[in-house]
Amino acid sequence: MKPTNALLYSTCPAMLGPSFSPPPGKYHYHLAASYIAKARPFDPSTHLFQFNPYNRLSQPPKSPKRPKSSRPESGQDAFFISQLGASPSSGEVALGVADGVGGWMDSGVDPADFSHAFCDYMAASAVTAPDDPPLTARELMQRGYEAVCHDKTIKAGGSTAIVGLLTSNGKMEVANLGDSGFILLRRGGVHASSEPQTHAFNTPYQLSVVPPSMLLRAAAFGGAQLMDQPRDAEVTRYGLKHGDVVVFASDGLWDNLFEGDILRIVSSVMKEKGVWRVNGERGCVVEEDIKPVTEGEGKTLQGVLATEIVRQAKLASMDPKLDGPFAKEVKKYYPHEVWRGGKEDDICVVVVVVEEEGGGGVPVKAKL
């Protein structure tokens, strides 16, 4: 991770003058997910999940795992969004994205079984999380992984993972293992972003269930299985502000869109909805009341952000001429290889729009 207090990229002019931080209010989070499997056409009206902490079963199901028929059409990518703790009124949220490792298909294993079960188990664990001591992002990843390892129906498989916890006092903790990742956007700029964890080119850190027979063959004939652990995840913490947008996603996004591309997409939507506004010398300011665009049954701000990011990533992945981040990496590690255009893959995105009660008061001056 390379967090920074300065803006890395900006689509709004810098705000000038001294800073003023008002007393913090309670934070609320508006979340949506959008997704599409590799070989499927994208439909923003159906490939969308809008989170509402009050829409949940009164009693947890006997098994937290969903049947395959009820999985979202996200391919080997999976996600979860869940309230953190038993009370939805707390406003605290847990979320995550897992990208099933496609290499397991060579062994006759469906990588989606691991990634989707992993996310279902983490969602169930988040709801039952104790208040004291509070659950950490790495602990939630560990609980989900242990549940998958003890699931007799999952004989083998693996995935990358990124897990985020959002608390009512505006704090975000992220545990990232592999090449999924996140980006934190603030008032027209990139405030922080993750860096992938890889063993080698296109070989991310990954959680795995490896059958004993594979381990024995590796011991007898050489070779190794990648078996990283949740303790290997990189953990970072951030203070969030009113009007921030956080994007969590699988590598289907990061391989096809640069950070600057994501910033332009988000900035365009935020300005169109009137949430980020350029206001002369004050620079890029945030609308105090964002409830009209984040709440309700229709097109919410977070839903539009999620679907527009996925739509443009999908288009980039199928473009045979426009080189994206993956093509750039190929040229870096294999200069004699010819790779043009995007990289078709499953794409899964979870978007968080941050709201602070009272709108955060006077905007803090952004410095470039």
Residue frames relative to the residue before (quaternion, step in Angstrom):
aa qw qx qy qz dx dy dz
M 1.0000 0.0000 0.0000 0.0000 0.00 0.00 0.00
K 0.0889 -0.7836 0.6116 0.0638 3.51 -1.14 0.64
P 0.0092 -0.8171 0.5763 -0.0139 3.60 0.43 1.16
T 0.0404 -0.7997 0.5990 0.0024 3.52 -1.16 0.58
N 0.4538 -0.6755 0.5071 0.2839 3.54 -1.16 0.55
A 0.6518 0.4758 -0.3135 0.5005 3.56 1.25 -0.30
L 0.5209 -0.6141 0.4816 0.3458 3.55 -1.21 0.43
L 0.3662 -0.7456 0.5159 0.2093 3.56 -0.82 1.00
Y 0.7662 0.0440 -0.0142 0.6410 3.54 1.09 -0.78
S 0.0532 -0.8152 0.5759 0.0302 3.58 -1.08 0.50
T 0.1665 -0.7616 0.6169 0.1080 3.53 -1.09 0.80
C 0.6800 0.3822 -0.2858 0.5566 3.57 1.32 0.11
P 0.5395 -0.6114 0.4466 0.3683 3.63 -1.06 0.59
A 0.5973 -0.5793 0.4167 0.3660 3.56 -1.17 0.60
M 0.3872 -0.6926 0.5566 0.2460 3.55 -1.15 0.64
L 0.2906 -0.8003 0.5110 0.1186 3.53 -0.78 1.04
G 0.6840 0.5009 -0.3553 0.3937 3.55 -1.26 0.40
P 0.7074 -0.4715 0.3161 0.4212 3.59 -1.29 0.06
S 0.4876 -0.6612 0.4932 0.2860 3.53 -1.27 0.47
F 0.0412 -0.7714 0.6337 0.0420 3.53 -1.27 0.54
S 0.0794 -0.7981 0.5970 0.0202 3.58 -0.67 1.08
P 0.3012 -0.7729 0.5308 0.1734 3.60 -0.54 1.14
P 0.6430 -0.4796 0.3892 0.4529 3.60 -1.22 0.19
P 0.4762 -0.7024 0.4425 0.2900 3.61 -0.83 0.91
G 0.2576 -0.7298 0.6103 0.1690 3.56 -1.19 0.66
K 0.6758 -0.4479 0.3586 0.4628 3.56 -1.27 -0.17
Y 0.3217 -0.7610 0.5380 0.1671 3.55 -1.02 0.80
H 0.1268 -0.7497 0.6462 0.0662 3.51 -1.23 0.75
Y 0.2162 -0.7907 0.5659 0.0881 3.55 -1.11 0.73
H 0.1640 -0.7719 0.6114 0.0580 3.53 -0.89 1.02
L 0.0210 -0.8486 0.5240 -0.0690 3.56 -0.46 1.25
A 0.0453 0.7553 -0.6537 0.0153 3.50 -1.27 0.62
A 0.1842 -0.7620 0.6096 0.1180 3.54 -1.22 0.55
S 0.0430 -0.7624 0.6444 0.0403 3.52 -1.18 0.65
Y 0.0224 -0.8186 0.5664 -0.0931 3.56 -1.02 0.79
I 0.0649 0.7778 -0.6251 0.0017 3.54 -1.28 0.32
A 0.4411 -0.6844 0.5183 0.2614 3.54 -1.00 0.86
K 0.7250 -0.5068 0.2805 0.3725 3.52 -1.20 0.70
A 0.8198 0.2786 -0.1206 0.4855 3.59 0.66 -1.05
R 0.5885 0.5920 -0.3570 0.4192 3.60 1.24 0.28
P 0.4852 -0.6369 0.4999 0.3304 3.60 -1.12 0.58
F 0.4143 -0.7311 0.4941 0.2227 3.56 -1.02 0.83
D 0.0498 -0.7698 0.6363 -0.0041 3.55 -0.98 0.98
P 0.3264 -0.7914 0.4771 0.1987 3.63 -0.27 1.19
S 0.6274 0.5500 -0.3503 0.4256 3.60 1.15 -0.39
T 0.7688 0.3282 -0.1884 0.5156 3.60 1.13 -0.53
H 0.6952 0.4378 -0.2785 0.4974 3.61 1.08 -0.59
L 0.5204 0.6073 -0.3897 0.4566 3.51 0.87 1.11
F 0.0527 -0.7627 0.6442 0.0214 3.54 -1.10 0.87
Q 0.1310 -0.7832 0.6056 0.0521 3.57 -0.78 1.07
F 0.3326 -0.7867 0.4938 0.1631 3.55 -0.61 1.16
N 0.0468 0.7474 -0.6616 0.0376 3.52 -1.08 0.91
P 0.3722 -0.7753 0.4558 0.2295 3.62 -0.36 1.16
Y 0.6614 0.5133 -0.3176 0.4452 3.59 1.17 -0.40
N 0.6343 0.5024 -0.3387 0.4801 3.61 1.22 -0.22
R 0.4209 0.6697 -0.5088 0.3398 3.56 0.10 1.29
L 0.6174 -0.5509 0.4015 0.3925 3.58 -1.20 0.41
S 0.5278 -0.6369 0.4533 0.3321 3.57 -1.05 0.72
Q 0.7630 0.1803 -0.1210 0.6089 3.55 1.18 -0.60
P 0.4921 -0.6549 0.4648 0.3362 3.61 -0.92 0.76
P 0.5501 -0.6100 0.4414 0.3610 3.62 -1.07 0.61
K 0.6512 -0.5202 0.3734 0.4073 3.56 -1.25 0.41
S 0.7742 0.1159 -0.0745 0.6178 3.56 1.11 -0.66
P 0.4289 -0.7182 0.4772 0.2693 3.61 -0.80 0.92
K 0.5854 0.5934 -0.3725 0.4080 3.60 1.20 -0.39
R 0.3312 -0.7220 0.5739 0.1989 3.54 -1.02 0.86
P 0.5129 -0.6003 0.4896 0.3700 3.61 -1.12 0.48
K 0.6602 -0.5309 0.3500 0.3998 3.57 -1.17 0.56
S 0.6382 0.5682 -0.3302 0.4009 3.57 1.01 -0.78
S 0.7258 0.4197 -0.2445 0.4872 3.60 1.16 -0.48
R 0.4346 0.6908 -0.4732 0.3317 3.59 1.23 0.15
P 0.5133 -0.6043 0.4884 0.3646 3.59 -1.11 0.48
E 0.5434 -0.6325 0.4461 0.3250 3.56 -1.19 0.55
S 0.3044 0.7739 -0.4856 0.2695 3.55 0.64 1.21
G 0.5026 -0.6737 0.4222 0.3395 3.59 1.24 0.23
Q 0.8017 -0.2314 0.2077 0.5105 3.54 -0.91 -0.99
D 0.5472 0.5669 -0.4003 0.4679 3.58 1.31 -0.05
A 0.0242 -0.7799 0.6252 0.0171 3.56 -1.17 0.61
F 0.0795 -0.7857 0.6113 0.0517 3.55 -1.26 0.39
F 0.0621 -0.7625 0.6340 0.1134 3.52 -1.34 0.13
I 0.0541 -0.7301 0.6784 0.0617 3.53 -1.32 0.52
S 0.0952 0.8126 -0.5613 0.1248 3.57 -0.67 1.08
Q 0.5245 -0.5628 0.5099 0.3849 3.52 -1.22 0.41
L 0.3436 -0.7205 0.5686 0.1987 3.54 -1.16 0.65
G 0.7771 0.1757 -0.1721 0.5793 3.56 -0.34 1.26
A 0.6760 -0.5579 0.3270 0.3533 3.54 -1.28 0.38
S 0.7298 0.4323 -0.2421 0.4710 3.60 1.10 -0.54
P 0.3439 -0.7519 0.5199 0.2148 3.61 -0.58 1.09
S 0.5885 0.5995 -0.3714 0.3955 3.61 1.17 -0.46
S 0.5369 0.6255 -0.4150 0.3850 3.60 1.20 -0.28
G 0.3511 -0.7656 0.4729 0.2587 3.56 1.15 -0.58
E 0.5337 0.6319 -0.4141 0.3800 3.60 1.23 0.01
V 0.1596 -0.8243 0.5432 -0.0045 3.54 -0.93 0.98
A 0.1454 -0.7290 0.6598 0.1098 3.53 -1.25 0.65
L 0.0375 0.7966 -0.6014 0.0487 3.57 -1.04 0.76
G 0.0570 0.8118 -0.5804 0.0297 3.53 -1.20 0.33
V 0.1964 -0.7344 0.6365 0.1303 3.52 -1.37 0.34
A 0.0478 -0.7797 0.6242 0.0090 3.57 -1.01 0.88
D 0.1713 -0.7867 0.5899 0.0624 3.55 -0.93 0.96
G 0.3554 -0.7596 0.5081 0.1962 3.57 -0.39 1.25
V 0.4458 -0.7079 0.4898 0.2453 3.57 -0.93 0.96
G 0.3953 -0.7797 0.4419 0.2015 3.56 -0.41 1.28
G 0.5533 0.6447 -0.3869 0.3586 3.59 1.15 -0.52
W 0.5782 0.5992 -0.3807 0.4021 3.58 1.17 -0.44
M 0.5309 0.6288 -0.4181 0.3847 3.61 1.16 -0.33
D 0.5892 0.5801 -0.3668 0.4263 3.59 1.15 -0.56
S 0.7085 0.4057 -0.2461 0.5223 3.59 1.25 -0.44
G 0.5862 -0.6136 0.3559 0.3914 3.57 1.27 0.32
V 0.5329 0.6179 -0.3954 0.4217 3.58 1.25 0.46
D 0.3429 -0.7120 0.5723 0.2191 3.59 -0.98 0.84
P 0.3524 -0.7695 0.4872 0.2153 3.65 -0.37 1.16
A 0.5745 0.6098 -0.3817 0.3903 3.60 1.16 -0.50
D 0.5762 0.5951 -0.3883 0.4038 3.61 1.09 -0.57
F 0.6687 0.4851 -0.2962 0.4794 3.58 0.97 -0.85
S 0.7244 0.4740 -0.2781 0.4162 3.59 0.62 -1.11
H 0.6890 0.4711 -0.2985 0.4629 3.60 0.91 -0.84
A 0.6448 0.4999 -0.3290 0.4755 3.60 0.97 -0.77
F 0.6085 0.5685 -0.3328 0.4424 3.57 1.01 -0.86
C 0.6990 0.4560 -0.2726 0.4786 3.58 0.87 -0.94
D 0.6299 0.5287 -0.3410 0.4554 3.60 0.99 -0.75
Y 0.6661 0.4931 -0.3064 0.4683 3.59 0.95 -0.83
M 0.6474 0.5035 -0.3331 0.4652 3.62 0.96 -0.72
A 0.6284 0.5322 -0.3413 0.4532 3.60 1.00 -0.76
A 0.6656 0.4976 -0.2994 0.4688 3.58 0.95 -0.88
S 0.6577 0.5088 -0.3087 0.4619 3.59 1.00 -0.79
A 0.6279 0.5558 -0.3428 0.4235 3.59 1.03 -0.76
V 0.6541 0.5276 -0.3175 0.4394 3.59 0.96 -0.86
T 0.7466 0.3825 -0.2098 0.5023 3.58 1.03 -0.75
A 0.3551 0.7639 -0.4796 0.2456 3.61 1.24 0.20
P 0.4389 -0.6912 0.5029 0.2769 3.62 -0.97 0.79
D 0.5074 -0.6390 0.4839 0.3163 3.55 -1.23 0.46
D 0.8077 0.1106 -0.0197 0.5788 3.57 1.06 -0.72
P 0.4598 -0.3542 -0.7839 0.2203 1.52 -0.97 2.29
P 0.5737 -0.6084 0.4052 0.3694 3.60 -1.06 0.58
L 0.5369 -0.6202 0.4766 0.3162 3.52 -1.17 0.70
T 0.2573 -0.7447 0.5914 0.1718 3.58 -1.10 0.69
A 0.6510 -0.5246 0.3740 0.4014 3.57 -1.24 0.40
R 0.6577 0.5009 -0.3126 0.4677 3.58 0.97 -0.79
E 0.6374 0.5205 -0.3300 0.4625 3.61 1.02 -0.74
L 0.6381 0.5165 -0.3317 0.4648 3.58 1.01 -0.76
M 0.6243 0.5188 -0.3291 0.4825 3.58 1.03 -0.77
Q 0.6469 0.5241 -0.3129 0.4570 3.58 0.98 -0.85
R 0.6566 0.5126 -0.3180 0.4528 3.60 0.91 -0.86
G 0.6620 0.5015 -0.3082 0.4640 3.56 0.95 -0.86
Y 0.6587 0.5146 -0.3027 0.4579 3.56 0.98 -0.88
E 0.6515 0.5087 -0.3212 0.4621 3.59 0.93 -0.85
A 0.6395 0.5250 -0.3303 0.4542 3.59 1.00 -0.79
V 0.6434 0.5043 -0.3220 0.4775 3.59 1.00 -0.79
C 0.6568 0.5212 -0.3161 0.4440 3.60 0.93 -0.87
H 0.7182 0.4181 -0.2477 0.4980 3.60 1.11 -0.63
D 0.5196 0.6308 -0.4142 0.4007 3.60 1.29 -0.03
K 0.3647 -0.7770 0.4741 0.1960 3.58 -0.40 1.24
T 0.6406 0.5399 -0.3347 0.4314 3.60 1.17 -0.44
I 0.6802 0.4247 -0.2888 0.5230 3.60 1.23 -0.25
K 0.1720 -0.8335 0.5225 0.0528 3.54 -0.11 1.35
A 0.7940 -0.0526 0.0861 0.5995 3.58 1.11 -0.70
G 0.3994 0.7056 -0.5344 0.2389 3.54 -1.30 0.30
G 0.0513 -0.8000 0.5967 0.0355 3.53 -1.31 -0.01
S 0.0205 -0.7939 0.6074 0.0174 3.54 -1.28 0.30
T 0.4698 -0.5772 0.5667 0.3535 3.49 -1.39 0.17
A 0.1201 -0.8103 0.5692 0.0707 3.61 -1.19 0.13
I 0.0288 0.7369 -0.6748 -0.0277 3.50 -1.22 0.68
V 0.0784 -0.8020 0.5916 -0.0246 3.57 -0.83 1.09
G 0.0597 -0.8011 0.5954 0.0160 3.57 -0.94 0.91
L 0.1453 -0.7539 0.6346 0.0888 3.55 -1.17 0.72
L 0.1156 -0.7921 0.5991 0.0199 3.57 -0.87 1.04
T 0.1457 -0.8284 0.5388 0.0472 3.59 -0.57 1.15
S 0.6574 -0.5657 0.3493 0.3547 3.54 -1.25 0.52
N 0.6694 0.4642 -0.3158 0.4865 3.62 1.23 -0.19
G 0.6424 -0.5893 0.3134 0.3766 3.58 1.19 0.50
K 0.5247 0.6219 -0.4245 0.3971 3.59 1.15 0.47
M 0.1144 -0.7743 0.6195 0.0608 3.55 -1.11 0.75
E 0.0754 -0.7653 0.6384 0.0328 3.53 -0.95 0.97
V 0.0918 -0.8033 0.5884 0.0051 3.56 -0.89 1.00
A 0.0883 -0.7427 0.6607 0.0639 3.55 -1.08 0.84
N 0.0261 -0.8246 0.5634 -0.0447 3.58 -0.58 1.16
L 0.0227 0.7786 -0.6250 0.0509 3.54 -0.87 1.06
G 0.7906 0.2585 -0.2123 0.5129 3.57 -0.48 1.20
D 0.6709 -0.5352 0.3604 0.3655 3.54 -1.22 -0.50
S 0.3744 0.5855 -0.5802 0.4247 3.54 1.07 0.75
G 0.0149 -0.8367 0.5473 -0.0119 3.62 -1.11 0.14
F 0.2997 -0.7347 0.5750 0.1993 3.54 -1.34 -0.16
I 0.1274 -0.7431 0.6465 0.1166 3.52 -1.40 0.25
L 0.2163 -0.7677 0.5952 0.0980 3.56 -0.97 0.95
L 0.0970 -0.8082 0.5809 0.0003 3.57 -0.59 1.22
R 0.0148 -0.8111 0.5826 -0.0498 3.56 -0.89 0.99
R 0.8529 -0.1510 0.0653 0.4955 3.57 -0.73 1.17
G 0.7927 -0.3584 0.1701 0.4628 3.56 0.66 1.12
G 0.7372 0.3747 -0.2428 0.5071 3.59 1.17 0.29
V 0.4798 -0.6133 0.5306 0.3348 3.55 -1.31 0.29
H 0.2059 -0.8120 0.5396 0.0844 3.57 -0.49 1.20
A 0.7839 -0.1175 0.1024 0.6009 3.60 1.04 -0.75
S 0.0236 0.7858 -0.6181 0.0034 3.56 -1.22 0.45
S 0.5011 -0.6602 0.4781 0.2906 3.54 -1.26 0.45
E 0.2828 -0.7054 0.6149 0.2106 3.50 -1.36 0.31
P 0.5080 -0.6692 0.4380 0.3198 3.62 -0.93 0.79
Q 0.3040 -0.6971 0.6164 0.2041 3.52 -1.26 0.56
T 0.1029 0.8092 -0.5678 0.1102 3.59 -0.55 1.13
H 0.4275 -0.6630 0.5532 0.2675 3.54 -1.24 0.59
A 0.7565 -0.0950 0.0978 0.6396 3.54 1.19 -0.72
F 0.7354 -0.3890 0.2831 0.4773 3.57 -1.26 0.04
N 0.8574 0.0191 -0.0653 0.5101 3.56 -0.90 1.08
T 0.6147 0.4873 -0.3611 0.5043 3.59 1.19 0.62
P 0.0716 -0.8524 0.5174 0.0244 3.57 0.27 1.25
Y 0.6091 -0.4589 0.4725 0.4417 3.52 -1.36 0.18
Q 0.0428 0.8142 -0.5741 0.0750 3.59 -1.02 0.76
L 0.3816 -0.6675 0.5909 0.2444 3.52 -1.24 0.63
S 0.0446 -0.8387 0.5418 -0.0330 3.58 -0.85 0.91
V 0.1854 -0.6764 0.6904 0.1771 3.47 -1.43 0.39
V 0.0545 -0.8174 0.5728 -0.0278 3.58 -0.46 1.24
P 0.4334 -0.7067 0.4877 0.2736 3.62 -0.68 1.02
P 0.6084 -0.5754 0.3974 0.3752 3.61 -1.04 0.65
S 0.6184 0.5609 -0.3552 0.4204 3.60 1.01 -0.73
M 0.6463 0.5083 -0.3187 0.4715 3.59 1.05 -0.75
L 0.6423 0.5208 -0.3223 0.4608 3.57 1.00 -0.79
L 0.6514 0.5115 -0.3158 0.4629 3.57 1.01 -0.79
R 0.6513 0.5045 -0.3219 0.4666 3.60 0.96 -0.81
A 0.6428 0.5191 -0.3248 0.4603 3.57 1.00 -0.83
A 0.6615 0.5025 -0.3080 0.4637 3.59 1.01 -0.79
A 0.7033 0.4792 -0.2693 0.4509 3.58 1.03 -0.79
F 0.8209 0.2622 -0.0956 0.4982 3.55 0.90 -0.94
G 0.5957 -0.5682 0.3706 0.4301 3.55 1.24 0.07
G 0.5838 0.5440 -0.4452 0.4063 3.53 -1.28 0.35
A 0.1884 -0.7821 0.5870 0.0910 3.52 -1.27 0.31
Q 0.3290 -0.7039 0.5915 0.2153 3.54 -1.24 0.55
L 0.4274 -0.6821 0.5263 0.2738 3.55 -1.03 0.80
M 0.1065 0.7957 -0.5824 0.1280 3.56 -0.54 1.19
D 0.0164 0.8035 -0.5910 0.0701 3.54 0.44 1.25
Q 0.3303 -0.7475 0.5529 0.1627 3.55 -1.28 0.43
P 0.6539 -0.5074 0.3729 0.4193 3.61 -1.18 0.37
R 0.6001 0.5679 -0.3681 0.4266 3.61 1.09 -0.57
D 0.6270 0.5389 -0.3345 0.4523 3.60 1.24 -0.37
A 0.4947 0.6688 -0.4275 0.3539 3.59 1.24 -0.23
E 0.3950 -0.6954 0.5465 0.2484 3.56 -1.08 0.73
V 0.1691 -0.8054 0.5661 0.0488 3.57 -0.77 1.08
T 0.0400 0.7838 -0.6177 0.0498 3.56 -0.90 0.97
R 0.1996 -0.7797 0.5865 0.0909 3.56 -1.21 0.55
Y 0.0721 -0.8034 0.5908 -0.0153 3.54 -1.08 0.84
G 0.3394 -0.6697 0.6121 0.2482 3.51 -1.31 0.45
L 0.2589 -0.7917 0.5390 0.1249 3.56 -0.74 1.08
K 0.2235 -0.7686 0.5879 0.1169 3.54 -1.27 0.46
H 0.6709 -0.4972 0.3816 0.3963 3.52 -1.29 0.49
G 0.8098 0.2545 -0.2005 0.4892 3.56 -0.83 1.01
D 0.4463 0.6708 -0.4709 0.3592 3.60 1.24 0.05
V 0.1521 -0.7386 0.6465 0.1157 3.54 -1.29 0.52
V 0.0793 -0.7811 0.6188 0.0250 3.56 -0.85 1.02
V 0.1310 -0.7864 0.6024 0.0382 3.56 -0.88 1.03
F 0.0913 -0.7551 0.6487 0.0274 3.57 -0.79 1.12
A 0.1255 0.8241 -0.5403 0.1152 3.60 -0.86 0.82
S 0.5203 -0.5883 0.5189 0.3375 3.51 -1.36 0.34
D 0.6839 -0.5065 0.3285 0.4096 3.57 -1.27 0.18
G 0.4655 0.6620 -0.4496 0.3779 3.58 1.26 -0.05
L 0.6509 0.4580 -0.3058 0.5225 3.57 1.23 -0.45
W 0.7372 0.4616 -0.2569 0.4213 3.57 0.66 -1.13
D 0.6372 0.5229 -0.3331 0.4578 3.61 1.18 -0.45
N 0.7739 0.3786 -0.1777 0.4755 3.58 1.19 -0.43
L 0.7694 0.2199 -0.1524 0.5800 3.59 1.18 -0.40
F 0.3946 -0.6876 0.5587 0.2437 3.55 -1.04 0.84
E 0.6736 -0.4858 0.3596 0.4254 3.58 -1.25 0.34
G 0.6403 0.5321 -0.3234 0.4497 3.57 1.01 -0.78
D 0.6139 0.5367 -0.3445 0.4653 3.59 1.10 -0.66
I 0.6644 0.5001 -0.3006 0.4671 3.57 0.93 -0.93
L 0.6284 0.5351 -0.3297 0.4583 3.56 0.99 -0.80
R 0.6666 0.5022 -0.3104 0.4551 3.60 0.89 -0.87
I 0.6359 0.5221 -0.3304 0.4626 3.59 1.00 -0.80
V 0.6926 0.4768 -0.2759 0.4656 3.56 0.81 -1.04
S 0.6563 0.5186 -0.3182 0.4462 3.59 0.88 -0.90
S 0.6388 0.5369 -0.3275 0.4432 3.57 0.97 -0.84
V 0.6870 0.4669 -0.2836 0.4791 3.59 0.90 -0.94
M 0.6603 0.5191 -0.3153 0.4418 3.60 0.90 -0.90
K 0.6726 0.4749 -0.2960 0.4842 3.60 1.01 -0.75
E 0.6289 0.5375 -0.3327 0.4527 3.58 1.02 -0.80
K 0.7151 0.4280 -0.2416 0.4971 3.59 1.04 -0.79
G 0.5034 -0.6924 0.3991 0.3286 3.59 1.27 -0.03
V 0.4624 0.6926 -0.4432 0.3319 3.60 1.22 0.32
W 0.7294 0.1997 -0.1515 0.6365 3.58 1.08 -0.74
R 0.0016 0.8119 -0.5819 0.0470 3.58 -0.72 1.07
V 0.3470 -0.6952 0.5877 0.2256 3.54 -1.10 0.78
N 0.0059 -0.8314 0.5498 -0.0799 3.53 -0.55 1.22
G 0.7544 -0.4317 0.2369 0.4340 3.57 0.29 1.30
E 0.8477 -0.0885 0.0864 0.5158 3.56 -0.87 -0.97
R 0.6151 0.5586 -0.3530 0.4301 3.58 1.18 -0.45
G 0.4208 -0.7345 0.4478 0.2879 3.57 1.27 -0.16
C 0.7607 -0.3149 0.2715 0.4985 3.56 -1.03 -0.81
V 0.0203 -0.8123 0.5815 -0.0405 3.57 -0.51 1.19
V 0.4099 -0.7135 0.5253 0.2168 3.55 -1.27 0.52
E 0.5060 -0.6349 0.4995 0.3023 3.55 -0.99 0.88
E 0.4887 -0.7001 0.4352 0.2856 3.58 -0.80 0.99
D 0.7829 0.2446 -0.1271 0.5577 3.60 0.86 -0.95
I 0.0183 -0.8258 0.5633 -0.0200 3.58 -0.38 1.21
K 0.3783 0.7516 -0.4718 0.2634 3.60 1.24 0.09
P 0.6294 0.5562 -0.3702 0.3968 3.67 0.88 -0.74
V 0.7603 0.3578 -0.2116 0.4991 3.62 1.07 -0.56
T 0.7060 0.4503 -0.2714 0.4745 3.62 1.23 -0.18
E 0.7371 0.3667 -0.2187 0.5239 3.59 1.21 -0.31
G 0.5819 0.5732 -0.4384 0.3750 3.56 -1.23 0.47
E 0.6053 -0.6027 0.4121 0.3171 3.52 -1.35 0.19
G 0.6317 0.5676 -0.3359 0.4073 3.60 1.17 -0.38
K 0.7744 -0.2798 0.2479 0.5104 3.54 -1.14 -0.71
T 0.1567 -0.7996 0.5760 0.0663 3.56 -0.42 1.21
L 0.6648 -0.4933 0.3801 0.4126 3.53 -1.27 0.36
Q 0.6931 0.4773 -0.2907 0.4553 3.58 0.81 -0.97
G 0.6360 0.5275 -0.3283 0.4576 3.59 1.08 -0.67
V 0.6470 0.5047 -0.3117 0.4790 3.57 0.99 -0.84
L 0.6365 0.5266 -0.3294 0.4572 3.60 0.96 -0.85
A 0.6878 0.4949 -0.2951 0.4416 3.59 0.80 -1.01
T 0.7121 0.4536 -0.2763 0.4591 3.59 0.80 -0.96
E 0.6520 0.5075 -0.3350 0.4529 3.61 0.99 -0.68
I 0.6194 0.5237 -0.3428 0.4739 3.60 1.05 -0.69
V 0.6790 0.4766 -0.2959 0.4735 3.59 0.88 -0.91
R 0.6300 0.5458 -0.3435 0.4327 3.59 0.95 -0.82
Q 0.7187 0.4377 -0.2665 0.4699 3.56 0.83 -0.94
A 0.6128 0.5247 -0.3537 0.4733 3.60 1.09 -0.58
K 0.6284 0.5314 -0.3304 0.4622 3.59 1.03 -0.78
L 0.6539 0.5059 -0.3122 0.4679 3.59 0.92 -0.88
A 0.6652 0.5037 -0.3043 0.4595 3.58 0.93 -0.89
S 0.6414 0.5453 -0.3333 0.4245 3.58 1.00 -0.78
M 0.7335 0.4087 -0.2233 0.4950 3.58 1.13 -0.62
D 0.5118 0.6407 -0.4228 0.3859 3.58 1.28 -0.02
P 0.2895 -0.8064 0.4881 0.1665 3.63 -0.48 1.12
K 0.7250 0.4526 -0.2340 0.4635 3.59 1.23 -0.30
L 0.6946 0.4644 -0.2796 0.4729 3.59 1.04 -0.73
D 0.2927 -0.7812 0.5284 0.1575 3.59 -0.43 1.22
G 0.1890 -0.7848 0.5841 0.0847 3.54 -0.90 0.99
P 0.7836 -0.3231 0.2282 0.4790 3.59 -1.25 -0.24
F 0.6453 0.5163 -0.3464 0.4439 3.63 0.95 -0.75
A 0.6382 0.5173 -0.3279 0.4664 3.61 0.95 -0.83
K 0.6307 0.5334 -0.3258 0.4600 3.57 1.04 -0.78
E 0.6635 0.4965 -0.3023 0.4710 3.60 0.99 -0.81
V 0.6095 0.5439 -0.3555 0.4541 3.60 1.02 -0.74
K 0.6757 0.4939 -0.2919 0.4629 3.57 0.90 -0.93
K 0.6279 0.5468 -0.3293 0.4453 3.57 1.11 -0.69
Y 0.7771 0.3525 -0.1806 0.4891 3.58 0.82 -1.00
Y 0.7886 0.1571 -0.0711 0.5902 3.59 1.13 -0.65
P 0.1358 -0.8594 0.4870 0.0767 3.59 0.46 1.18
H 0.6901 0.4724 -0.2915 0.4644 3.61 1.13 -0.45
E 0.5491 0.5936 -0.4033 0.4284 3.58 1.29 -0.10
V 0.2921 -0.7377 0.5812 0.1808 3.56 -1.16 0.63
W 0.1674 0.7524 -0.6191 0.1502 3.57 -0.54 1.21
R 0.0132 -0.8068 0.5897 -0.0341 3.53 -0.61 1.14
G 0.7976 0.3411 -0.2389 0.4364 3.51 -1.21 0.58
G 0.7264 -0.4296 0.3246 0.4271 3.53 -1.31 -0.42
K 0.4104 -0.6685 0.5574 0.2719 3.53 -1.37 -0.18
E 0.3094 -0.7687 0.5311 0.1768 3.56 -0.42 1.22
D 0.1758 0.7698 -0.5823 0.1932 3.54 -0.83 1.04
D 0.5947 -0.4776 0.4694 0.4448 3.54 -1.33 0.04
I 0.1287 -0.7828 0.6059 0.0599 3.57 -1.10 0.72
C 0.0565 0.7864 -0.6111 0.0701 3.57 -0.88 0.98
V 0.0132 -0.8101 0.5825 -0.0646 3.56 -0.75 1.12
V 0.0752 -0.7491 0.6558 0.0552 3.58 -1.07 0.82
V 0.1400 -0.8027 0.5786 0.0368 3.58 -0.74 1.10
V 0.1299 -0.7675 0.6256 0.0513 3.55 -1.05 0.91
V 0.0955 -0.7495 0.6521 0.0621 3.58 -0.92 0.95
V 0.2807 -0.7997 0.5181 0.1152 3.55 -0.65 1.17
E 0.0439 -0.7812 0.6227 0.0058 3.55 -0.97 0.94
E 0.1309 -0.7638 0.6270 0.0798 3.56 -0.96 0.90
E 0.5255 -0.6312 0.4633 0.3328 3.57 -0.91 0.88
G 0.7826 0.2465 -0.2186 0.5282 3.55 -0.77 1.04
G 0.4931 -0.7054 0.4054 0.3082 3.56 1.26 0.12
G 0.5889 -0.6134 0.3697 0.3744 3.58 1.18 0.30
G 0.5039 -0.6739 0.4255 0.3329 3.60 1.23 0.17
V 0.7983 -0.2217 0.1964 0.5244 3.56 -1.10 -0.75
P 0.4953 -0.6793 0.4398 0.3159 3.63 -0.78 0.94
V 0.4542 -0.6539 0.5345 0.2835 3.54 -1.11 0.77
K 0.4754 -0.6859 0.4706 0.2864 3.58 -0.93 0.86
A 0.2907 -0.7643 0.5516 0.1645 3.55 -0.71 1.06
K 0.1617 -0.7880 0.5897 0.0717 3.56 -0.96 0.88
L 0.3303 -0.7296 0.5635 0.2024 3.54 -1.01 0.83
